Amino acid sequence: MPGVGTGPLRGGIIGCGYAAGLHMEAWRRIPDLEIASACDREGDKAIQFAHSHGIPRAFGDVGELLRSERLDFLDVVTGPEAHESVVGQALAAGRPVLVASPFALQEGGARDLVEKARVRDVLLAVHHSLRWLPWFLDLRAAQAAGRLGEIRRIRFVIRKKINLLRPDFPRPRLYRKPRLIFLELGIHLVDMARALAGPIEAVRAYMERRDPRPAGEDTALAWLDHRSALTTIDITWSSPVPPSDEISVEGDKGVFHGIGLFGEQGGARFTYDCADGREEVPISLDAQSGDANFEAQRRFIEALLEGVQPQNSGFDNLGTLLPALAAYRSAEEGRTIRVTA
């Protein structure tokens, strides 16, 4: 996979909604890089976004952007229903792509994009920011140092109440999505679990829509079967109790336990209980999310410049996407689904 030439990088951002603004904050922190173009199917939205972020050019059509601009990469932050079309056009034009998760809504479409990237020898990476949260990097470092031993159990619990239809909700179209909490939140937890415990071989899931107004599920419970570990994901956006979040990672030598690390309650902290003693670490969440976006985007640019595949390549991300899609099939069919990435 070739790298890019010398000189400042020029990128384009496609999709000008809420998440695009978060990505722009991270792009500004990377030296020798300019977001030179913004594109959204709602042309006025692209113009407004470009004006707000100091972007020179705005487009209402992806094809026009690709024909008009010489760009070193594209950041695709559209809704997932548009990813296959937009990313497919970008790869066909030979443009490296960083695309928001999920990068496709069907297994066939995801595999097609990965194959297009391979055939064209073009970089395709997926933006999973949670695996780059500073506290999660600390956990990965502790795991690599052997403090936890071999991972046996992982448990995520996130409970909150979200009114997706309130007038000031930053993503006004989210309530229309037929697949909701597990593709918006659960898939990122799948990615974190896979980073800790390795490939996922089977999935069993239950999902429900407690709030009848959104089109998709707002509550999910899933079990991920790794080769030597089990992950439980227990998430809801219709909690009757105050918001809370918890993660526990149990190895055969020690346990990591975190409270408030996803920002759902005060007093965020994590604890290691290992053979070398107990360590409790209070943390500030003020910069965690922004640092995670920055790290995800920085690593994409690093791979682009070096001409190598990043840790979060499209091919690698099949190992995250396919278990997430299998969770929906499991819930629909009422059975365990085997996963072949």
TAPERA-V454316 format. One record per residue. N is the residue number from 1. SS is DSSP state (H for helix, E for strand, - for the rest). OMEGA is omega in degrees with one decimal (none if undefined). D_CENTER is the distance of its C-alpha to the mean C-alpha in Angstrom with 1 decimal. Layout:
n=[N,N]
ss=[SS,SS]
omega=[OMEGA,OMEGA]
d_center=[D_CENTER,D_CENTER]
This chain:
n=[1,2,3,4,5,6,7,8,9,10,11,12,13,14,15,16,17,18,19,20,21,22,23,24,25,26,27,28,29,30,31,32,33,34,35,36,37,38,39,40,41,42,43,44,45,46,47,48,49,50,51,52,53,54,55,56,57,58,59,60,61,62,63,64,65,66,67,68,69,70,71,72,73,74,75,76,77,78,79,80,81,82,83,84,85,86,87,88,89,90,91,92,93,94,95,96,97,98,99,100,101,102,103,104,105,106,107,108,109,110,111,112,113,114,115,116,117,118,119,120,121,122,123,124,125,126,127,128,129,130,131,132,133,134,135,136,137,138,139,140,141,142,143,144,145,146,147,148,149,150,151,152,153,154,155,156,157,158,159,160,161,162,163,164,165,166,167,168,169,170,171,172,173,174,175,176,177,178,179,180,181,182,183,184,185,186,187,188,189,190,191,192,193,194,195,196,197,198,199,200,201,202,203,204,205,206,207,208,209,210,211,212,213,214,215,216,217,218,219,220,221,222,223,224,225,226,227,228,229,230,231,232,233,234,235,236,237,238,239,240,241,242,243,244,245,246,247,248,249,250,251,252,253,254,255,256,257,258,259,260,261,262,263,264,265,266,267,268,269,270,271,272,273,274,275,276,277,278,279,280,281,282,283,284,285,286,287,288,289,290,291,292,293,294,295,296,297,298,299,300,301,302,303,304,305,306,307,308,309,310,311,312,313,314,315,316,317,318,319,320,321,322,323,324,325,326,327,328,329,330,331,332,333,334,335,336,337,338,339,340,341]
ss=[-,-,-,-,-,-,-,-,E,E,E,E,E,E,-,-,-,H,H,H,H,H,H,H,H,H,H,-,-,-,-,-,E,E,E,E,E,E,E,-,-,-,H,H,H,H,H,H,H,H,H,H,H,-,-,-,E,E,E,-,-,H,H,H,H,H,H,H,-,-,-,-,E,E,E,E,-,-,-,H,H,H,H,H,H,H,H,H,H,H,H,H,-,-,-,E,E,E,E,E,-,-,-,-,-,-,H,H,H,H,H,H,H,H,H,H,H,H,H,H,-,-,-,E,E,E,E,-,H,H,H,H,-,H,H,H,H,H,H,H,H,H,H,H,-,-,-,-,-,-,E,E,E,E,E,E,E,E,E,-,E,-,-,-,-,-,-,-,-,-,-,-,-,H,H,H,-,-,-,-,H,H,H,H,H,H,H,H,H,H,H,H,H,H,H,H,H,-,-,E,E,E,E,E,E,E,E,E,-,-,-,-,-,-,-,-,-,-,E,E,E,E,E,E,E,E,-,-,-,E,E,E,E,E,E,E,-,E,-,-,-,-,-,E,E,E,E,E,E,E,E,-,-,E,E,E,E,E,E,-,-,-,-,-,-,-,-,-,E,E,E,E,E,E,-,-,E,E,E,E,E,E,-,-,-,-,-,H,H,H,H,H,H,H,H,H,H,H,H,H,H,H,H,H,H,H,-,-,-,-,-,-,E,H,H,H,H,H,H,H,H,H,H,H,H,H,H,H,H,H,H,H,H,-,-,-,E,E,-,-,-]
omega=[-177.7,172.4,178.7,-177.9,179.1,179.6,-179.6,177.3,176.4,-179.8,173.8,178.5,-177.5,-171.9,-170.5,179.1,-174.8,-176.6,179.5,177.2,177.5,178.2,-179.8,177.7,179.6,179.7,-179.0,-177.9,-177.5,-176.5,176.4,-178.7,178.2,167.8,-170.3,-176.3,173.3,-178.5,174.2,-179.2,169.4,-172.4,179.5,178.6,177.5,179.5,-179.9,180.0,179.8,179.3,-177.1,-173.3,176.7,179.8,-171.6,-172.3,179.6,-177.7,175.8,-177.0,-177.6,179.7,178.3,176.9,-176.9,179.3,-170.7,-169.6,172.8,-173.5,179.8,179.0,176.8,173.5,-175.0,-175.9,175.0,170.0,-175.9,178.9,179.8,-171.5,-176.2,179.8,-175.4,-179.0,178.0,178.0,-178.8,179.7,178.3,178.1,177.5,-178.4,173.0,-172.6,163.7,-173.5,178.4,177.2,-3.2,-174.8,171.4,-179.1,177.7,-179.1,-178.7,178.8,179.2,-179.7,177.8,179.5,178.4,179.4,177.2,178.3,179.9,-177.2,179.9,-176.5,-178.2,-178.8,172.6,179.8,-176.2,-175.0,173.5,-171.7,-173.1,179.8,178.0,173.9,-177.3,-179.6,179.1,174.7,175.4,178.3,178.6,178.9,177.8,177.3,-179.7,179.2,176.6,-176.6,-177.5,-174.7,178.9,-177.3,179.6,-177.0,173.0,-179.7,173.7,173.1,178.4,-178.6,176.3,178.1,-179.9,172.1,-175.5,-176.5,179.8,-172.6,-176.5,180.0,-171.5,178.9,-169.0,-178.8,-173.0,-175.2,-179.5,-173.1,-179.1,173.9,-164.2,-166.5,-176.3,174.9,178.6,-176.6,-174.7,-177.3,178.1,176.0,173.0,-179.4,178.4,180.0,179.9,177.2,-177.8,-168.6,175.1,-173.0,179.2,-174.2,-179.0,-176.9,170.5,-174.6,170.5,178.8,176.9,177.8,-178.6,174.9,-173.6,-174.0,176.4,-178.0,-173.6,-177.5,176.8,-178.7,180.0,174.3,-175.8,174.3,178.6,-178.8,173.6,-178.2,-178.9,-177.8,177.7,176.0,173.1,176.1,-175.8,-171.8,175.7,171.0,178.3,-177.6,175.9,-177.5,179.8,-178.8,177.7,172.8,-175.8,172.4,173.3,178.7,-176.0,174.0,-179.9,175.8,-177.9,-175.7,170.8,178.9,-178.8,177.6,175.4,-175.4,176.3,172.5,-176.7,178.5,179.8,176.7,-178.4,-179.0,170.9,-174.0,168.7,170.0,-173.3,-179.8,-179.5,176.2,-179.1,179.0,176.7,-174.3,171.6,-178.7,172.3,-179.3,-172.7,-175.1,-172.3,-176.5,179.2,178.0,179.9,176.6,179.6,-177.7,178.5,-177.0,177.2,-178.1,174.5,-179.9,177.9,178.1,179.5,-178.2,-177.8,-179.8,-178.7,176.0,178.3,178.0,-176.6,178.8,177.4,178.9,179.3,-174.6,171.0,179.0,174.2,-175.8,-174.5,173.1,178.3,176.8,178.3,178.0,178.4,178.8,178.1,-179.8,-179.2,-173.6,177.2,-178.8,175.7,179.9,174.0,-175.9,174.1,-178.7,none]
d_center=[23.7,25.4,24.2,25.2,28.4,29.4,29.2,26.5,23.4,23.1,19.9,19.2,16.6,16.5,15.8,17.2,15.9,14.6,11.2,13.3,15.5,12.9,12.1,15.9,16.5,14.8,16.5,19.8,19.6,19.6,23.3,24.9,22.3,22.8,20.8,23.8,22.9,21.0,21.0,20.6,22.5,24.1,26.1,27.2,23.7,23.0,26.3,25.7,22.3,24.0,26.8,24.9,23.0,25.9,24.6,27.7,27.2,25.6,25.5,25.3,24.9,22.6,25.7,27.7,25.1,25.0,28.8,29.5,27.2,27.1,23.6,22.1,18.5,16.4,13.2,12.4,11.1,13.2,12.8,11.6,15.4,16.2,13.8,16.3,19.1,17.7,16.1,19.2,21.5,19.8,20.1,23.6,24.5,23.4,20.7,17.8,14.4,11.0,9.1,6.3,4.7,7.1,9.2,12.3,13.9,16.5,17.0,19.7,17.8,15.0,17.9,19.7,17.2,17.0,20.8,21.2,19.4,21.6,24.7,24.3,23.2,20.4,17.2,14.1,10.7,7.1,5.0,2.7,5.1,6.5,8.1,9.8,11.3,15.0,16.2,13.9,15.2,18.6,18.1,17.3,20.4,22.5,21.5,22.5,25.7,26.6,26.8,25.2,26.6,25.1,22.4,23.8,22.0,18.7,18.4,16.0,17.7,16.4,19.0,19.3,21.1,19.6,21.9,19.8,23.1,24.4,25.5,23.5,20.1,17.8,16.2,19.5,18.5,16.0,18.9,19.9,17.1,18.6,15.5,14.1,12.9,11.7,9.4,8.4,8.3,9.7,7.2,5.2,8.9,9.8,7.8,9.6,12.7,12.9,12.7,15.6,17.6,17.2,17.1,17.1,20.4,20.7,19.2,21.2,19.9,21.6,20.3,22.4,22.6,24.6,24.6,26.3,25.4,21.7,21.6,18.9,18.7,18.1,18.7,17.7,19.0,17.9,19.3,17.7,20.6,20.0,23.1,24.4,22.2,21.1,18.0,18.4,15.8,17.8,16.2,18.0,18.1,21.9,23.1,26.8,26.6,25.3,21.6,20.7,18.1,18.9,17.6,20.2,20.2,23.6,25.0,28.6,29.5,27.6,25.2,22.3,22.1,20.1,20.9,19.2,16.3,13.8,16.5,18.2,21.6,23.7,24.8,21.6,22.6,22.2,25.0,25.8,28.8,29.9,33.2,33.4,33.4,31.3,29.1,27.6,25.4,25.0,22.2,21.5,18.2,19.3,17.4,14.6,11.8,13.4,13.9,10.3,9.6,12.9,12.4,9.4,11.6,14.7,14.0,13.4,16.7,18.4,17.8,19.0,22.1,22.9,22.4,20.5,17.4,14.5,13.0,9.8,12.1,12.0,14.7,13.1,9.9,12.6,12.9,9.7,10.1,13.8,14.0,11.9,14.4,17.1,16.6,17.7,20.5,21.6,21.8,23.8,26.1,26.6,26.2,24.3,22.4,22.6,19.6,20.5,17.7]
